[in-house]
Amino acid sequence: MDYLLLPDFFAMSLLVIVLVTLRGRDRRAQMRLWTAGLILILLEYAAHIAYTIPGLDPSLHRATYVVSLEAYLLAGVLFLRSASYDLRRMPHSEHFLWANAAPHLVLLTLYGCNVRSPWAYWLCIGLGILTAVVSCAYLRRGWKYYAAFAVVWTPLAITTNVMQYRTTIYVSLFFLYAMCAIAFNSSLPRKSRGKIVVVAGFVVWSLCFLTHPWIVMSGHPDWVSFAAKVWDMQKFIITVGFLLVLLEGQLRSSEWLALHDELTNLPNRRLFDDRLQYALARADRDGHRVALFNLDLDGFKQINDTLGHDAGDILLRHVAGNLQSVTRRTDTLARIGGDEFSLIAVGISSWLAAAGEADIEDTHPSDMPQTLRIQANMVQAVEQPVELGLTHRGAVAQISASVGVAIFPDDGTEAADLMRLADQRMYRQKAVRAEARKLATREVESLQKV
């Protein structure tokens, strides 16, 4: 038994345990596939250690070799599916992958069991080609899939024809891991350092498979020892690369959450303040106007009190989506807090000094100044009925909004002054609306008494 492999095995186990622990916080299917693939690589490592035990029964010796080869293949299939977006979104992708992997799995098993009958290898190759053609035709795959299978199966047929079965097996694994390298290079974030490590690891891994038959046949002890060290090293490279990609993703997520509202995915107050300062500085330089809208939902507290906070969350998400649908790409919509939203509208061409107090309900949109059109669109978006779902017995919520607006530079040049003025106009409008509702309620009660 090669006891020098044990420290590496335990180190690899610790890295996989760390990945499994981090995976519990990340529910993506991609993470599950990475973890499953690395567990299979860990299984291969254990089988490789068992393979080196001196005096091992020949049948157990062959079994450990088969487990080692098959673990490589199954792990490669999982890695390829995790890396390829096209495969993940393709209908019946799992059946497609495993059906085409089955002939390769049989080839590896035949070789591991020391079967050297040419007809058995040719039968697997024929079934592999037939499976590839039928599955691609059934799922209506493009010419790239046919070309990829042709590139894989042609060298296997050539090496089988000259009875180089070891080369057949390891060239099969070479193509699988080379495709993983290509897929990860396309799917992982462009500026990710973890991507560099993962892609490099799979490139090295594929080259290990490609050169393995030649190194074994050469019999040179230095080359064999060097290849063994590289072979073990790239397993750690891949695992560390996956950990780096995961940690980088969590850092990006934390940075995003620091600047966005988690419930609505809109910019939060911090990002809004930065955008407002930038918009004002640019407008001052270019001589443009900027409109600042503050919006507060009317009746939102009643929704929370009667239907619960989960209903309020559903309503806020829908309101945010509706407001986004009427917001220009050049503008910034943010959730400031609670049921308050703010909008920065740049490049304003016309406005009314009393926009925060104007009555917009009876005005045709084409006759409105730009600020009032934006205000009208915001109010209309908020007033869309929202279905709260089965958890609330199909209840439908509908609320209104009060909006105040302040204009740069006409109403002020400082962000704090504009926010304060927009708030004042918003609350003034809210008070007017509340008073109107009270009067309407009194009239109804009077009519009921009569």
C-alpha positions in Angstrom: 0.0 0.0 0.0 1.3 3.5 -0.9 1.0 5.3 2.4 2.3 8.5 0.8 -1.2 8.8 -0.7 -3.0 9.0 2.6 -2.0 12.6 3.5 -3.2 13.8 0.1 -6.4 11.8 0.6 -7.2 13.4 3.9 -6.4 16.9 2.6 -8.7 16.3 -0.4 -11.4 15.0 2.0 -11.2 18.2 4.1 -11.6 20.4 1.0 -14.6 18.4 -0.2 -16.1 18.7 3.3 -15.6 22.5 3.2 -17.4 22.5 -0.2 -20.2 20.4 1.1 -20.6 22.8 4.0 -20.7 25.8 1.8 -23.1 24.1 -0.6 -25.7 24.0 2.2 -26.0 27.8 1.8 -26.1 27.6 -1.9 -29.2 25.8 -3.4 -28.2 26.0 -7.0 -28.2 22.8 -9.0 -24.7 23.7 -10.3 -23.3 23.5 -6.8 -25.0 20.1 -6.2 -23.3 18.7 -9.4 -19.9 20.1 -8.4 -20.2 18.5 -5.0 -21.4 15.1 -6.4 -18.5 15.1 -8.9 -15.9 15.8 -6.3 -17.2 13.1 -4.0 -16.8 10.7 -6.9 -13.2 11.9 -7.4 -12.7 11.3 -3.7 -14.1 7.7 -4.3 -11.5 7.3 -7.1 -8.8 8.4 -4.7 -9.8 5.8 -2.2 -10.0 3.1 -4.9 -6.5 4.1 -6.1 -5.1 3.7 -2.6 -6.7 0.3 -2.3 -5.3 -0.6 -5.7 -1.8 -0.2 -4.3 -2.3 -2.6 -1.5 0.3 -5.4 -2.0 -1.0 -9.0 -2.3 -4.5 -7.8 -3.0 -6.7 -10.6 -4.5 -6.7 -10.2 -8.4 -10.5 -9.9 -8.5 -10.4 -7.1 -5.9 -7.5 -5.5 -7.8 -9.6 -5.4 -11.0 -12.6 -4.1 -9.1 -10.7 -1.2 -7.6 -9.4 -0.3 -11.1 -13.0 -0.4 -12.5 -14.2 1.8 -9.7 -11.4 4.2 -10.3 -12.1 4.5 -14.1 -15.9 4.7 -13.7 -15.6 7.3 -11.0 -13.6 9.5 -13.4 -16.3 9.1 -16.1 -19.3 9.7 -13.9 -17.6 12.7 -12.3 -16.8 14.1 -15.7 -20.4 13.8 -16.8 -21.6 15.7 -13.7 -18.9 18.4 -14.2 -19.9 18.8 -17.9 -23.6 19.1 -17.1 -22.8 21.7 -14.4 -20.7 23.7 -16.7 -22.8 23.7 -19.9 -25.8 26.0 -19.8 -27.1 24.5 -23.1 -27.1 21.0 -21.5 -28.9 22.2 -18.4 -31.7 23.9 -20.2 -32.1 21.2 -22.9 -35.2 19.0 -22.4 -34.4 15.5 -21.1 -30.7 16.6 -20.7 -30.1 14.0 -18.0 -31.4 11.1 -20.1 -29.4 12.5 -23.1 -26.1 12.6 -21.1 -26.4 9.3 -19.3 -27.6 7.5 -22.5 -24.5 8.7 -24.3 -22.2 8.0 -21.3 -23.4 4.4 -21.0 -21.3 3.0 -23.9 -18.2 4.7 -22.5 -19.0 3.3 -19.1 -19.1 -0.2 -20.6 -15.8 0.4 -22.4 -14.1 1.4 -19.2 -15.6 -1.6 -17.4 -14.4 -4.0 -20.1 -10.9 -2.6 -19.9 -10.8 -2.6 -16.1 -11.9 -6.3 -16.1 -9.1 -7.1 -18.5 -11.3 -8.0 -21.4 -9.4 -7.7 -24.6 -11.9 -9.1 -27.2 -12.1 -6.7 -30.2 -15.7 -7.5 -30.9 -16.7 -6.3 -27.4 -15.1 -2.9 -28.0 -16.5 -2.6 -31.5 -20.0 -3.4 -30.1 -19.7 -0.6 -27.6 -18.4 1.8 -30.2 -21.3 0.9 -32.6 -23.9 1.3 -29.8 -22.3 4.6 -28.8 -22.5 6.0 -32.4 -26.1 4.7 -32.8 -27.1 6.3 -29.4 -25.5 9.6 -30.3 -27.3 9.8 -33.7 -30.7 8.7 -32.4 -30.6 11.0 -29.3 -29.5 14.0 -31.4 -32.2 13.3 -33.9 -34.9 12.8 -31.3 -34.1 16.0 -29.4 -33.4 17.9 -32.7 -29.9 18.9 -31.8 -27.9 21.0 -34.2 -24.9 20.0 -36.3 -22.5 20.9 -33.5 -23.7 18.0 -31.4 -23.2 15.6 -34.4 -19.7 17.0 -35.0 -18.8 16.7 -31.3 -19.8 13.0 -31.2 -17.9 12.4 -34.5 -14.7 14.0 -33.0 -15.0 11.7 -29.9 -15.9 8.4 -31.6 -13.6 8.5 -34.6 -10.3 8.3 -32.6 -11.8 5.6 -30.4 -12.6 3.5 -33.5 -9.1 4.1 -34.9 -7.3 3.0 -31.6 -9.6 0.0 -31.3 -8.9 -1.0 -34.8 -5.1 -1.2 -34.0 -6.0 -2.9 -30.7 -4.6 0.0 -28.5 -7.3 -0.5 -25.9 -5.6 1.5 -23.2 -5.4 4.4 -25.5 -9.1 4.0 -26.4 -10.1 4.2 -22.8 -8.0 7.2 -21.8 -8.7 9.2 -25.0 -12.4 8.8 -24.1 -11.7 10.4 -20.8 -9.5 13.0 -22.4 -12.3 14.3 -24.6 -14.8 14.3 -21.7 -12.5 16.5 -19.5 -11.4 18.7 -22.4 -15.1 19.4 -23.0 -15.4 20.3 -19.3 -12.6 22.8 -19.7 -14.2 24.4 -22.7 -17.7 24.5 -21.0 -16.3 26.0 -17.8 -14.4 28.6 -19.7 -17.7 29.7 -21.3 -19.9 29.5 -18.3 -17.9 30.9 -15.4 -17.7 34.7 -14.8 -15.2 36.3 -17.1 -13.2 38.1 -14.4 -13.2 35.2 -12.0 -9.9 34.1 -10.6 -11.5 30.8 -9.7 -12.4 30.3 -13.3 -8.7 30.5 -14.3 -7.9 27.8 -11.7 -10.8 25.5 -12.7 -10.2 25.7 -16.4 -6.4 25.2 -16.0 -7.2 22.2 -13.8 -9.4 20.6 -16.3 -6.9 21.3 -19.1 -4.2 19.6 -17.1 -6.5 16.7 -16.2 -7.4 16.1 -19.8 -3.7 16.1 -20.8 -3.0 13.6 -18.1 -5.5 11.2 -19.6 -4.1 11.8 -23.1 -0.5 11.2 -22.2 -1.1 8.4 -19.7 -0.9 5.5 -22.3 2.4 6.9 -23.8 4.0 7.4 -20.3 3.0 3.9 -19.2 4.3 2.3 -22.4 7.6 4.3 -22.1 8.3 2.6 -18.7 10.6 5.4 -17.7 10.5 5.7 -13.9 11.1 9.4 -13.8 8.3 10.1 -16.2 5.9 7.8 -14.4 6.7 9.4 -11.0 6.3 12.9 -12.5 3.0 12.1 -14.2 1.6 10.6 -10.9 2.4 13.8 -9.0 0.7 15.9 -11.7 -2.2 13.6 -11.7 -2.7 14.0 -8.0 -2.0 17.7 -8.0 -4.8 18.7 -10.5 -7.5 17.1 -8.2 -6.6 19.7 -5.6 -6.4 22.4 -8.3 -10.0 21.7 -9.4 -11.3 21.5 -5.8 -9.6 24.8 -4.8 -10.9 26.4 -8.0 -14.5 25.4 -7.2 -14.1 26.9 -3.7 -12.7 30.1 -5.2 -15.6 30.4 -7.6 -18.1 29.8 -4.8 -16.5 32.4 -2.5 -16.2 34.9 -5.3 -19.9 34.4 -6.0 -20.8 35.0 -2.3 -18.7 38.1 -2.2 -20.5 39.5 -5.3 -23.8 38.6 -3.7 -22.8 40.4 -0.5 -21.7 43.5 -2.5 -25.0 43.4 -4.4 -27.1 43.1 -1.2 -25.2 46.0 0.3 -26.5 48.2 -2.5 -29.9 46.7 -3.2 -33.2 45.9 -1.4 -33.4 42.1 -1.0 -37.2 42.0 -1.2 -37.7 44.0 -4.4 -34.2 43.8 -5.9 -34.3 47.6 -6.3 -31.4 49.9 -5.3 -31.5 50.8 -1.6 -31.0 54.1 0.0 -27.2 53.9 -0.1 -27.1 53.3 -3.9 -29.9 55.8 -4.5 -27.9 58.6 -2.7 -24.9 57.9 -4.8 -26.9 57.9 -8.0 -28.6 61.1 -7.0 -25.3 62.9 -6.3 -24.0 61.7 -9.7 -27.2 62.8 -11.5 -27.1 66.2 -9.9 -23.4 66.8 -10.7 -23.9 65.7 -14.3 -27.0 67.9 -14.7 -25.2 70.9 -13.3 -22.4 70.4 -15.8 -24.7 69.8 -18.8 -27.4 72.4 -17.8 -30.2 69.8 -17.6 -33.0 69.4 -15.1 -33.4 66.4 -12.7 -36.7 65.5 -11.2 -36.8 63.7 -7.8 -40.0 61.8 -7.0 -40.9 60.5 -3.6 -43.8 58.0 -3.4 -45.5 56.6 -0.4 -48.2 53.9 -0.5 -51.7 54.8 0.9 -53.3 52.1 2.9 -50.3 49.8 3.1 -50.4 49.6 6.9 -54.0 48.3 6.7 -52.9 45.5 4.4 -50.2 44.5 6.8 -52.5 44.7 9.8 -55.4 42.7 8.2 -53.6 40.2 6.0 -50.2 39.9 7.5 -46.7 41.0 6.6 -46.3 38.2 4.0 -49.2 39.8 2.1 -47.5 43.1 2.4 -44.3 41.7 1.0 -46.1 40.2 -2.0 -47.7 43.6 -2.6 -44.4 45.4 -2.3 -42.8 43.1 -4.9 -45.6 43.6 -7.3 -45.6 47.4 -6.8 -41.9 47.5 -7.4 -42.3 45.5 -10.6 -45.1 47.7 -11.8 -43.1 50.8 -11.1 -40.1 49.4 -12.9 -42.2 48.8 -16.0 -43.0 52.5 -16.3 -39.4 53.7 -15.5 -37.1 54.7 -18.2 -33.7 53.0 -18.5 -31.9 56.2 -17.8 -33.7 56.8 -14.5 -33.2 55.2 -11.1 -36.0 53.7 -9.1 -35.2 52.7 -5.5 -37.0 51.4 -2.4 -36.0 53.9 0.3 -37.6 52.0 3.2 -40.8 50.5 4.3 -43.5 51.4 1.7 -41.5 54.4 0.3 -40.0 54.5 -3.2 -38.0 57.2 -4.9 -37.3 57.9 -8.5 -34.5 60.0 -10.1 -35.7 61.2 -13.6 -32.9 62.8 -15.6 -33.2 65.1 -18.7 -36.5 66.7 -17.7 -37.7 69.2 -20.3 -40.8 70.6 -18.7 -42.5 70.8 -15.3 -44.9 72.7 -13.1 -43.9 74.5 -10.0 -46.9 73.0 -8.2 -46.4 69.6 -9.6 -46.5 68.1 -6.1 -49.9 69.5 -5.5 -51.4 69.4 -9.0 -54.5 67.3 -9.7 -53.6 64.8 -12.4 -56.6 62.6 -12.5 -58.6 64.6 -15.1 -55.7 65.6 -17.2 -55.0 63.9 -20.6 -51.4 62.5 -20.7 -50.5 64.4 -23.9 -51.4 67.7 -22.2 -49.2 67.1 -19.1 -45.8 68.4 -18.5 -43.2 65.7 -18.3 -43.0 65.6 -14.5 -46.8 65.1 -14.3 -46.8 62.4 -16.9 -44.2 60.5 -14.9 -46.2 61.1 -11.7 -49.4 59.8 -13.4 -47.6 56.7 -14.6 -46.3 56.0 -11.2 -49.7 56.3 -9.5 -51.3 54.2 -12.2 -48.7 51.5 -11.8 -49.3 51.4 -8.0 -53.0 51.2 -8.4 -52.9 48.0 -10.4 -54.8 45.2 -8.5 -52.5 42.6 -7.0 -53.6 38.9 -6.5 -52.1 37.7 -3.2 -52.3 34.0 -4.1 -53.8 30.9 -2.6 -52.2 31.4 0.8 -54.5 34.4 1.2 -57.5 32.6 -0.4 -57.2 34.5 -3.7 -57.5 37.9 -2.1 -56.9 40.9 -4.3 -55.2 44.0 -2.9 -55.5 47.5 -4.4 -54.0 50.6 -3.0 -53.1 54.1 -4.1 -50.1 56.3 -3.7 -49.1 59.9 -2.9 -46.3 61.4 -4.9 -44.2 64.5 -4.3 -41.7 65.9 -6.8 -38.8 68.4 -6.5 -36.8 69.7 -9.5 -33.1 70.5 -9.8 -32.0 73.3 -10.0 -35.4 75.2 -9.8 -36.3 73.9 -6.3 -32.8 73.6 -5.0 -29.3 72.4 -5.8 -28.5 70.2 -2.8 -29.7 66.6 -2.6 -30.9 66.9 1.0 -33.0 70.0 0.2 -34.6 68.3 -2.8 -35.4 65.2 -0.8 -36.9 67.3 2.0 -39.1 69.3 -0.5 -40.3 66.2 -2.3 -41.2 64.6 1.1 -43.2 67.8 2.1 -45.1 67.8 -1.2 -45.8 64.1 -0.9 -47.1 64.3 2.7 -49.2 67.4 1.7 -50.8 65.4 -1.1 -51.3 62.5 1.4 -53.1 64.8 3.8 -55.3 66.2 1.0 -56.3 62.6 0.0 -56.9 61.6 3.6 -59.2 64.6 4.1 -61.0 63.8 0.9 -61.6 60.2 2.0 -63.0 61.4 5.4 -65.4 63.7 3.6 -66.5 61.0 1.3 -67.1 58.6 4.3 -69.2 61.2 6.1 -71.3 61.8 3.0 -72.0 58.1 2.8 -72.9 57.8 6.4 -75.2 60.8 6.1 -77.0 59.2 3.1 -77.3 55.9 5.0 -79.0 57.7 8.0 -81.4 59.4 5.6 
